[in-house]
């Protein structure tokens, strides 16, 4: 039985906690929430802590699941690994490439398993998307975006997230990770631009951004992300991969609400266009948000039990974050970022 400590009980943390609550191979030994309370009836039986480090010392977990705000991810993950725990950490792994590399270095030094919450890696339809695109061969054009017309509680969550992380980084790492899985190439250059569209966020933060990335195999990628009540719901979900031999596109037309969490991962169908003709792949009965979190945590437990080699997983997590942070830097400085001249 794996003893699990959950840190953070927001949208993702709650789903991860429920995944372990229902998993026969896991035992929740504690929950960490800044309020010192949990509001879900299924979790009321577990000890609740307001202080992460006190919980870590008292519960002595085998696995720590970190779903707090981004600026705490690196320090929380390192503290857990240094006392012998394995770690699942929500994306982004850290708020700087330097800190991300520091976390990975500690994982390698301690032998702890480190899994980052790239939820699309556990979605069978997105796995199929990657396979179909790779089968075409590159170089590739990646066209991806996810804009959210967020209001009410979701807008409040987005404003809280933007105290430490921009939409380009928070959402972008998912889709840049998909790009990197398809091309296997190294990023060369990143250029971004963004705009602050609300007086409700900090003067030095922007809630809309887009960037272009160039890879050393000639592939190019575009990603766009925006949060807030002003965002358009026209073409808010675009997922196209184009190569000299054709293209693969997500066709799901039932995305009427950009604020729907399940809709962010749903594919519905793939249109594979090749020079010899088109092929439509229907993908019914896709997993919902909770099922995907269940799959993520099941993989985490398997990685521990079967000693799965996570080297590529950790390297990919650093790579996608590195690209998105370069995009953020480009937006803030107004300059293109040459990634061949830096490691951070």
Secondary structure, DSSP 8 states (H G I E B T S, - for coil): -EEEEEE--SHHHHHHHHHHHT-TTEEEEEEE-TTS----GGGTTS-EES-HHHHHHHH--SEEEE-S-GGGHHHHHHHHHHTT-EEEE-SSS-SSHHHHHHHHHHHHHHT--EEE--GGGG-HHHHHHHHHHHHH-SSEEEEEEEEE---HHHHHHHHHHTTT--HHHHTHHHHHHHHHHHH---EEEEEEEEE---TTS-TT--SEEEEEEEETTS-EEEEEEEESTT---SS-EEEEEEETTEEEEE-------TT-HHHHH---EEEEEETTEEEEEE--S---HHHHHHHHHHHHHHHHHTT---HHHHHHHHHHHHHHHHHHHHHHHSS-EEGGG---
